[in-house]
Amino acid sequence: MKESAKHFEELLKKKGLKFTYERRQIFEEVAKLNEHFDADSLYERFKKKGLRISRDTVYRTIPLLLESNVIQKSVGEGKREFFERTSRRGHHDHILCVRCGKIIEFTCDKIERLQDEICKKYDFRLTFHDHRLFGYCKNCQ
């Protein structure tokens, strides 16, 4: 997580933002998580601990964590956006069954190379991506 903290701090500095107490607490809490989470559940963790970190600060910090590759978009129950620590298993993508909610995590070097080629073709600098496939698992088809 030390490397992730460095990337996060560098991104903040580049954007002219400070590594405030609140952002540090959010970063450290995310570093402890081993499960998928959403912004509201992260905020609730601070509330239960009695820490004075606003919901808005959590919501504003998540895009910074995404851009610095500390977290990646993930899947979970409901329509909210879910996230997970990138370093937990390295970068990976998700297949989600829309009937039973089964989640399959996968990596595909070919997809990663294609994304890089597309970004290069359009002179686009990729900071993060969210690749999720939705459908029916074998049991639900």
C-alpha positions as CSV (number, residue, x, y, z in Angstrom):
1,M,0.0,0.0,0.0
2,K,3.0,2.3,0.4
3,E,3.3,2.6,-3.4
4,S,-0.4,3.4,-3.6
5,A,0.0,6.1,-1.0
6,K,2.8,7.6,-3.1
7,H,0.7,7.6,-6.3
8,F,-2.2,9.2,-4.4
9,E,-0.1,11.9,-2.9
10,E,1.6,12.6,-6.3
11,L,-1.9,13.0,-7.9
12,L,-3.1,15.4,-5.2
13,K,0.1,17.5,-5.6
14,K,-0.3,17.5,-9.4
15,K,-3.9,18.8,-9.0
16,G,-2.9,21.4,-6.4
17,L,-4.6,19.5,-3.6
18,K,-3.4,18.8,-0.1
19,F,-3.2,15.4,1.6
20,T,-5.5,16.5,4.3
21,Y,-6.3,14.6,7.5
22,E,-9.7,13.6,6.0
23,R,-8.1,12.3,2.7
24,R,-5.5,10.4,4.7
25,Q,-8.2,8.8,6.9
26,I,-10.2,7.8,3.7
27,F,-7.0,6.4,2.1
28,E,-6.1,4.4,5.2
29,E,-9.6,3.0,5.6
30,V,-9.7,1.9,2.0
31,A,-6.3,0.3,2.5
32,K,-7.8,-2.0,5.2
33,L,-10.7,-3.1,3.1
34,N,-10.7,-6.6,1.6
35,E,-14.2,-6.4,0.2
36,H,-16.2,-4.5,-2.4
37,F,-17.6,-1.3,-1.0
38,D,-19.7,1.8,-2.0
39,A,-19.3,5.4,-1.0
40,D,-22.1,5.3,1.6
41,S,-20.8,2.2,3.3
42,L,-17.3,3.8,3.5
43,Y,-18.9,6.9,5.0
44,E,-20.8,4.8,7.6
45,R,-17.5,3.2,8.7
46,F,-16.2,6.7,9.7
47,K,-19.5,7.6,11.3
48,K,-19.4,4.5,13.5
49,K,-15.8,5.3,14.5
50,G,-16.9,8.8,15.5
51,L,-14.6,10.4,12.9
52,R,-15.8,13.7,11.5
53,I,-15.5,13.1,7.8
54,S,-18.3,14.3,5.7
55,R,-20.2,12.2,3.1
56,D,-19.3,14.9,0.5
57,T,-15.5,14.5,1.3
58,V,-15.9,10.7,0.8
59,Y,-17.7,11.2,-2.5
60,R,-15.1,13.8,-3.7
61,T,-12.1,11.6,-2.7
62,I,-13.3,8.5,-4.5
63,P,-12.6,9.8,-8.1
64,L,-9.1,10.8,-6.8
65,L,-8.5,7.2,-5.5
66,L,-9.7,5.9,-8.9
67,E,-7.5,8.1,-10.9
68,S,-4.4,7.3,-8.8
69,N,-5.3,3.6,-9.2
70,V,-5.7,2.9,-5.5
71,I,-9.2,1.6,-6.1
72,Q,-11.0,0.3,-9.2
73,K,-14.7,0.2,-10.0
74,S,-16.2,-3.1,-9.0
75,V,-19.6,-4.8,-8.7
76,G,-22.0,-5.3,-5.8
77,E,-25.7,-5.5,-5.1
78,G,-28.0,-2.7,-6.2
79,K,-27.6,0.2,-8.6
80,R,-24.9,2.1,-6.7
81,E,-21.3,2.2,-7.8
82,F,-19.0,-0.3,-6.0
83,F,-15.3,-0.2,-5.7
84,E,-12.4,-2.4,-4.4
85,R,-8.7,-1.9,-3.7
86,T,-6.7,-2.4,-6.8
87,S,-3.8,-3.9,-5.0
88,R,-6.0,-6.6,-3.4
89,R,-5.6,-8.9,-6.5
90,G,-4.1,-6.6,-9.0
91,H,-6.1,-5.2,-11.8
92,H,-9.0,-7.4,-12.9
93,D,-12.5,-7.1,-14.5
94,H,-15.8,-8.6,-13.6
95,I,-18.6,-10.8,-15.1
96,L,-21.9,-10.4,-13.2
97,C,-25.0,-12.6,-13.4
98,V,-28.0,-10.3,-13.5
99,R,-30.3,-13.0,-12.0
100,C,-28.4,-14.5,-9.1
101,G,-25.7,-11.9,-8.5
102,K,-22.7,-14.3,-9.0
103,I,-19.5,-12.4,-9.6
104,I,-16.6,-13.8,-11.6
105,E,-13.3,-11.8,-11.5
106,F,-11.0,-12.2,-14.5
107,T,-8.0,-10.8,-16.2
108,C,-7.4,-10.6,-20.0
109,D,-4.2,-9.3,-21.4
110,K,-5.7,-9.1,-24.9
111,I,-8.4,-6.7,-23.6
112,E,-5.8,-4.6,-21.8
113,R,-3.7,-4.4,-25.0
114,L,-6.7,-3.4,-27.1
115,Q,-7.6,-0.6,-24.7
116,D,-4.1,0.7,-24.9
117,E,-4.2,0.5,-28.7
118,I,-7.5,2.4,-28.8
119,C,-6.2,5.1,-26.5
120,K,-3.1,5.5,-28.5
121,K,-5.1,5.7,-31.8
122,Y,-7.2,8.6,-30.4
123,D,-4.3,10.3,-28.5
124,F,-6.1,9.6,-25.2
125,R,-4.4,9.2,-21.8
126,L,-6.2,6.5,-19.9
127,T,-6.3,7.0,-16.1
128,F,-8.6,4.1,-15.2
129,H,-11.3,1.9,-16.7
130,D,-14.3,0.0,-15.7
131,H,-14.9,-3.3,-17.6
132,R,-17.9,-5.3,-16.5
133,L,-19.8,-7.9,-18.4
134,F,-23.5,-8.6,-17.5
135,G,-25.5,-11.6,-18.4
136,Y,-26.6,-15.0,-17.1
137,C,-24.3,-17.6,-15.5
138,K,-24.5,-21.3,-16.4
139,N,-27.1,-22.0,-13.7
140,C,-29.4,-19.1,-14.6
141,Q,-29.5,-19.5,-18.4
